[in-house]
Amino acid sequence: MTNITQKLSTQEVKSFLNRGFNRRDLAKIATMVTAGTTLPFFNESAMAQLSRVEAPADAVLINANENPLGPCESARQAVHNIVNNGGRYMYGETDKVVKLMSEQDQVKPDYIRVYPGSSAPLHQSVLAFCSPTKAFVMADPGYEAGGRAAQFIGAKTVRVPLKKDYTHDVKEMLKAGGPDAGLFYICNPNNPTGTLTPKSEIEWLVANKPKGSVVVVDEAYTHISDAEFCTDMVAKDKDVVVLRTFSKIYGMAGLRAGAVIARPDLIEKIAGWSAGMLPITGMAAASASLAEKNLVPERRKLIGQVRADTLSFLDKHKFSYVPSVSNCFMVDVKQPGNNIVNAMRKEKVYIGRVWPAWPTHVRVTVGTSEEMKKFQAGFLKVMA
């Protein structure tokens, strides 16, 4: 164990052993940490990249839940203004983001840790709270990155089907996870369905979960909907970790900015897996975006209008879909979904992937009005 403890602190080793890791597990994790290895988990952007390798320049890209509007004008200007300081670390830029989020979410600054997006802290939360004896519990279909992180460390992933109304079945998640569950993952609105689980259901899960486990609420898409935030539970010192990203409503997928909002002791467990500085361009754009008071409601309205128009098109042509409040929706194509994904590529329209639990459904991102018109034309053609 000596070589392992040289790479991991005594406290970290003790934590791993208490969660059921063995010597081989520790050696693998220690090597990964020391080498600064990028964790081999596919996130949304990685999977989108795989499907875009040969995408033509004029292709419609509605497969990765991106925001085609991009950063707001003040964020673009902030990036332009700060880029000449790229030779400096500029630690204060991160502090600005924390200050603004603290004020808007009404949590103390030390309850916030900024990251380059929310994928990394999701992976790190799994490393911090799951193990071969502490399961990762999620909805099915749901965002799979956390499950892949769990698989990497030998933790069991428990997938619980959505309810008939397509919301998280928190009571079944609690039952399926059992007394030794480590982490309950709630993406709300859910990716890929775009459906919203009532906050009261999440509060019930937090109140009834096993002692020592955490509930991670991924609010990547919350700003797009009228959902209630869960940061008030964090402010009350509950075992809740809220994930935020600037990739969706703020249109900053390529600039990389996000955050964890949680009790300081939970943040420290997650932050033990962090490394490196944050890009000052992403931090400057994040601060500028947060300062734009009308940005979120204006973009929420715009995305909602385009989504409503697209769903009306599906209704008109009697296509079956899952009602969504997010920037994506699922369509039942009544055949293997990958057939339609591939056929749409031939029409230069790149739609999302297929989830094993729903093999006849495809996920479609809500793009611009022009992009969705091209989607409609291509979809009618391939479904004829």
N, C-alpha and C positions, 0 to 999 in steps of 0.2 A: 504493500500500500504506500510505501515511501515515495516512489516516483509519482504516484497519482497526487499525493498531498502537496508535492512541489508545484503542481500545476493548478490545483484547486485549493481553496482555503479550507481550514479545518471545519469551519461552520458549513461550508458547501458540501464537503464529504459527509458530514453527519446528516445533513438534510437529505442527501441522496440515499444513504443507507436506511434512514428511517422510512423512506418511501419505496423501499423494496428493490433498489438497484443493486447489482452484484459487481464484483471486481472488474469483469469484462466491460460492463456498461460504463463504469467510471473511467476506465482507460480510454474508451472510445470518445466519451464526452470531453475529457480533459485534453485529448489530442486536438479535438475540434476547436475548443476554446483557445488553446495556446497558439494554434496556427492561424487563428482568425478566420477560419473556414466559413465560406458562405453556406448556410444551411441548405441542403438539397431538397427544398420544398417548393413546388410550383405554386406561385400565387397567380392572381388574375392576369397581371401584365405578362408573366412568363408564358402562360398558356396562350394568350392572345398573340404573342410574338411568334410562337410556333406555327400558327395558322396564317400569319401574314408574310411569311418569307417570300412568297411569290405574288403578293397582291399588286395589281397594276396601280399606277399613280392615280387613276380616276375611280378607284374602287370606293364603295361605300363601306365604312368600317363601323359596324354597329354590333360588335361581338365582345367587347371588354368593359361595358358599362362606364365608358369614358364620357366626359362632357365636351362635345365638339365646340362649345363656345370658348373654351380655354380660359386663361386667367382674365380677370377684369382689367380695365384700363389702368387703374391705379396700381395694381399688382405688377403689370408689365412695366410701368414706369419705375416702380421700386426696384425691379430687377435691373433695369437699365442704369439706374442711378448708383447701385451698389457694386456693379460688376468690376469697376475699376479698383475696388478694394479687395479683389479676390486674392491678393497676396497676403491678406491679414486674416487672423482667426475670427475677429469680430464677435466675441462671445455675447455681447450685449444684444445682438439680434434675436437670439433664443429667449433672452429675458423679456423682450418686448412681446413675443408671442404668448409667453406664460402669463404676463400681466394682463393682456387683453382677454385671454381665455378665463382667467381667474375672475375678472370683473363680470364677464358675460354669463358664466356658468355658476357664479356665486359659490366658488370653492376656494380654499386657501391656495396660494401659489405652490406650497410644497406638496400639494395633492396632484400636481400636474408635472408630467415629464414629456418633453417634446421629442419626436422621432422623425425619421425620413419616411413618412407614410404610416400606415397601421399594420401592414403585413408583418414586419419584424417584431413588434411587441406582441402580436398574436402568437407567433411562433415561440417567443420567449416566455409568454405566459404558460404555454403548454409545458415547456421545459421546467418552469418554476413550480408548477402545481400538479403535474401528472407524472406517472412512473409506471413500471410494470404492475404495481398494485393499486394505482390510482388512475381511474379511467377518465377519458375525455368523452363527454356526452354532447351530442349535437342533433339537430333536426335533419330529416332526410326527405326531400333533397335540401341541401344546405351548402354553404360555402365550405369547401373541402380542405383549405390550407391547414387549418388546425389539426384535422385528422391525419394529414400526411406528417405533420410534426410529431404527433403522438406515435405514429407507426415507426418513425425514425428512432425514437427512444424506447421502443418496446412496450408502450402503453396501449391498452385496449381502447379502441374507438367504438362507442355505443351509438348507433344511429337509430333515431326514433322517428317514425313516419309523422308527417304533419297531420293535423286534424282535418276533418271534412271541409272546414272553412279555410283551410290552408294556413292556419296559424300554428305556432309551436304548441305541442301537447306537453305542457310543463309537468303535469301530474305523471304522465307516462315516462317522461325524461327522468324524473326523480325516482320512480319505481325501477326503471331499467338500469339507472346508474348505481343504485344500491348504496349501502352505507359507506362504501370505500371510494365513491366517486371523487375525483380530484378537481375537475373543472366542468361546469355547465356552460355551453356556448350558445348565446342567443344573438343572432344577427337580425336587427329589427329596424326597418323592414327587411324581410328575409331576402337573401340572394340565393337562388335565382328567381323566386316566385314574385317578389315585390309586394308580398302581403305583410300586414301589420299585426303583431301580437299585442293585445292590450297591456298597458303598463301594470295593471292590477295582477295579471297573470305572472309577470316577472317578479313583482313584489311578493307574491305567494311563494314562488320558488325560492327566493332569497330567505324568506322566513322559515321555510321547511327543509332546506337542504341539509346534508350532513355537516356536522361540525368539522371545521378545518378545510372544507372545500370552498371554491369561489365561483361566482357567477360572472362570466365575462359577457358584457353587452356591447356588441359591435354596432356603433351608430354611424357607420359609413354612409348610410342612405337616409338617416333620420331627418336631415334638413330638407330633403326633397319632399317629404310627406308632412302631415300635420301631427306626427307622433310626439308624445311627451318624452323629454329627455330623462335619463336615469341618474343624472349627476346629483340629484337631491339625496339619493340613497348613499352616494359616496360621501356627501357632506355630513350624513348621519353616521358615518364610520361603519357602514355595513360591509360585508365581504363581497364587494362589487368592484369590478374593474371595467371602466368604460373606455372603449377605443374610438378614436376620431381620426378622420383623414380629410385632407384638403383636395383629394383626387376627384371627388364627385361634384357636389354643388359648386365648389370653387374652381373647378376646371384645371387643377394643378397636378394631374397624374404624372407628368414628366418632370415636374419641379421637385416633387417629393417633400411632403410635410404632413405630419400627423401628430397624435399625442395619446398618452395614457392618462386617464383621470382616475385616481384611486387613493386609498389611504397610504400615507408615506411608507408604512412597513410592507405593504403589498408592492408598492412601486420599487422598493429596494430589492425585493426578491426577483422581480422582473428585470430590473436594471442591471443585475449581476451578469446578464448575458449581453449587455450593450457594449459597443466599442466605437471609438472614432467621433469626429466632429460632425455637425450637421451643415449642409450647404447653405451659405449665407444668402444665396439667391432664393432658395425655397423659404427661408425664414423671413426675408424681406417681403416676399410676395404674400406669405401667410399673414403677416401683420397688416399689410395694406388691405387685404381681403376682409379681415375681421373688422377693420375700421369702417368699411362700407356698410352702413346700416340697412340700406335698401337692397343690397345685393342678393341675399338669401330669398326674401319674399318675391322679388322680381323674377329670379331664375326658377323658383318653385312654381310660380304661375305659368311661366313660359313652357317648362317641361311638362306641366300638367295639361296644358292646352294641346301640345303635340301628341302626348300620350292619349288623351281623350279622342282626338281625331283619328288616331291609328286604331284604337279599339273599336271606334264606330265603324271603321272600314271592315274590321274583322266580323263585327255583328252583321253588317250589310250582306256580307258574302257567306254568312253562317259558318264561320270558322270558330272552333272551340278554344277558349283561352282562359287563363286564370286572372281574375280582376286584380289590378296592381295599383299601388299608390307610390311607386318608385320610378326609377328611370329604366326599368326593364320589365319584361313580362314573358310569360311562358305560353306557347301556342301548341296545341295538340294537333299534330299533322296526320295522325291516324296511320302511321307507318313508321319504320325505323327512322328516327330523327336525323341520323347522319346522312341519309339519302337526300334529304332536303337541304341540309347544310352544304353538301357538295354541289347540289344542283344550283343553289343560290350563288355560289362562288363563280359559276360559269356565267351568271348574270352580273358579275362584278359587285355583288352585295354579300358582304361577309357578316353572317349572323353568329350568335353564340353557340356553345357546344351543347351536348346532350348529357343528362345525368342518368346514371345506371338505374336509379329507382323509378325514373319516368322515361323509358326509352323512346317513347313516341312524341315527346315534347322537345321543343327547341326554345332556347332563350334568345330574346331579341332586345337589344338596347334601344332606348328612345334617343334618336339623333335629332338633327335639325328637321324642319318641315320639308325641305327639299330632299334630304336623305330618306325620309320616311315615305315620300311619294315614290322614290325609286324602289324602296323595299316593297311597297304595295304592288307596283308593276311586276317586279320580279317574282313575288310570291304568287300572284295570280297565275303567272305563266307556268311555274314549276308545279303548282298544285292542280293544274287543269287535267 
